[in-house]
Amino acid sequence: MVYKNLFYRLLLSLFFFVIFFIAYNNKYLLFILGTFIYLFVFYEIKKFFKKFFKLIFIYFSSSYLFFSLYFYIFFDYLIFYVFVFTIIFLDSFSYFIGKLFGKNYIFKFISPQKTLEGYVGGIFFTNALLIFYFYYIHSNLDLLMFVTLINLIIFFSISGDLIESYFKRKNNIKDSSNYLPGHGGYFDRFDSFIASIIMLTIFSFIINL
């Protein structure tokens, strides 16, 4: 079952990557794609999250507002790609390192599968890869600001994951749905994005002052 879930996880990750690659050079397609994802997440929230629904809805709606503001006012292709791949790298490295080496479980009362080893490995390799990438791109950000952005995304990604896990525990559900085999549901898959886009919009506002 573990390997079957891993296969589904990799297959669906590849599917989302292909969709993203198709839309990656078109701001409007990216916005439409993101809007559809938010609609799927809203459907899951409406159907499965009965407790704290108003609070979850406010959190979710605020995220979509910031998402829309980012695309309408602050969108930058390079920064957005760094944003997306930071989330992907963090999730992937944390998952695999946690599965291979994880022994010290933290946040057990919220998300019992998360390990210290997974988090440390995910943060380290995400930083290493993106700092290496920094030297091959032409960014308006200097290295210090670039690293700051990466680690803000990491912090809010982890926070978004824990927030969603908390809401699931309060509603006595393991996954937000079973619509994405190997991943759970759309809320499970995009919980980090939902939290982090709020930070990215504020960050973009500050650097554009």
Residue, then its C-alpha position, 0 to 999 in steps of 0.5 A: m500500500v505504501y508503494k502504491n500510494l507513492f506511485y500515485r503521489l509521483l504520478l499526480s505530481l508529474f500531472f500537476f507539473v505538466i499542467f503548470f509547465i503548459a501554463y507557466n509562460n502565461k500569467y492569465l492561464l496561471f491565474i485561471l489554473g489557480t482559481f480552479i484549484y481554489l474552487f476545488v479546495f472550497y468544495e472540499i471545505k464546504k463538504f467535509f469541514k463542518k466544525f470551524f467552517k466560518l474560520i476556515f472560510i475566512y482563512f481560505s477567502s483571505s488567501y484567494l484575495f491575496f492570490s488575486l491581488y498578487f496576480y493583478i498588481f505584483f506578479d513577477y514570473l521569476i519570483f513566482y517560479v521561485f515561490v512554487f518550486t520552494i514549496i515543491f522542493l520543501d514538500s518533496f525533500s521533507y517527505f522522502i527524508g522523513k520517510l527514510f530517516g525520520k525518528n523524532y516525531i513533532f507536532k504529534f497532536i496536529s500532524p503525527q507523521k511530521t518528523l524533525e529529520g524531515y523538516v531539517g532535511g527539507i529546509f536544508f536541501t531546498n535552500a541549497l538547490l535554490i541558492f545554487y539556482f540563484y547564480y544562474i538567474h538574473s534576479n532583482l533581489d540580492l542574495l540576502m533578500f533571495v534567501t530571506l524570501i525562500n525561508l519566509i516561504i518555507f516558514f509559511s508553507i510549514s505553517g499552512d500545512l499545520i493549520e490545515s492539519y489542525f482543521k482536519r483533526k478538529n473535524n476528525i478526518k484524515d484527508s481533506s478528501n480522496y480526490l487525489p490518490g496518494h495526496g489526499g485532497y486539494f486542500d491537502r495538496f495546496d495547503s502550503f500555497i494557500a498560506s504562503i501566497i498571503m506572505l508573498t503578496i505582502f513581501s512583494f508590496i514591501i519590496n515595491l515601496 
